[in-house]
Amino acid sequence: MPITVGAIRKRRADKRKRELNLKNKTAFKSAVTLMRKKPTPTNLKKVFSLVDRAAKKHTIHQNRASRLKSRLSKLLSTNKKK
């Protein structure tokens, strides 16, 4: 158990941040899986927005966001070639 007042406050803040990070992470992960199953431009737009939001809030790293966006957009372009 935290002893100092600052540690108690930090624990409360960490709990709130953990809930928000988890919410952002599950939202973008489900969107990514949907995009991998059904690559459509509307799904791609939704994924881009959720991934950018997660990266902006430091839930995921910016490089991971870029990598995901690149790979998912490749799925869409290969889908058009078929």
C-alpha positions in Angstrom: 0.0 0.0 0.0 1.2 3.5 -0.8 2.1 5.5 2.3 2.7 9.1 1.1 -0.1 11.4 -0.1 1.6 11.8 -3.5 1.9 8.0 -3.9 -1.9 7.6 -3.2 -2.7 10.3 -5.8 -0.4 8.7 -8.3 -2.1 5.3 -7.8 -5.5 6.9 -8.4 -4.2 8.7 -11.6 -2.6 5.5 -12.8 -5.9 3.6 -12.4 -7.7 6.2 -14.5 -5.0 6.2 -17.2 -5.0 2.4 -17.3 -8.7 2.3 -18.0 -8.5 4.9 -20.8 -5.5 3.2 -22.4 -7.2 -0.1 -22.3 -10.3 1.4 -23.9 -8.2 3.0 -26.7 -6.2 -0.2 -27.2 -9.2 -2.5 -27.5 -11.0 -0.1 -29.9 -8.1 0.0 -32.3 -7.3 -3.7 -32.0 -10.9 -4.6 -32.9 -10.8 -2.2 -35.8 -7.6 -3.7 -37.1 -8.9 -7.2 -37.0 -12.1 -6.1 -38.8 -9.9 -4.4 -41.5 -7.9 -7.6 -41.9 -11.1 -9.6 -42.4 -12.9 -7.1 -44.6 -10.5 -4.6 -46.3 -12.7 -1.7 -47.4 -11.9 2.0 -47.7 -14.4 2.9 -44.9 -12.8 0.3 -42.5 -9.4 1.7 -43.4 -10.5 5.3 -42.6 -11.9 4.1 -39.2 -8.6 2.2 -38.4 -6.5 5.2 -39.4 -8.4 7.5 -37.0 -8.3 5.0 -34.1 -4.6 4.2 -34.6 -3.7 7.9 -34.8 -5.7 8.7 -31.7 -4.0 5.8 -29.8 -0.6 7.1 -30.9 -1.4 10.7 -30.0 -2.4 9.7 -26.5 0.8 7.6 -26.2 -1.2 4.3 -25.8 1.0 2.9 -28.6 4.2 4.1 -30.1 4.1 6.3 -33.2 6.3 3.9 -35.2 3.9 1.1 -34.5 1.0 3.2 -35.6 2.8 4.0 -38.9 3.7 0.4 -39.4 0.1 -0.7 -38.9 -1.3 2.0 -41.2 1.2 1.0 -43.9 0.5 -2.7 -43.7 -3.3 -2.2 -43.7 -3.2 0.1 -46.6 -1.2 -2.5 -48.5 -4.1 -5.0 -47.9 -6.5 -2.6 -49.6 -4.3 -2.1 -52.6 -3.7 -5.8 -53.1 -7.4 -6.3 -52.8 -8.0 -4.0 -55.7 -5.5 -5.8 -57.9 -7.3 -9.1 -57.6 
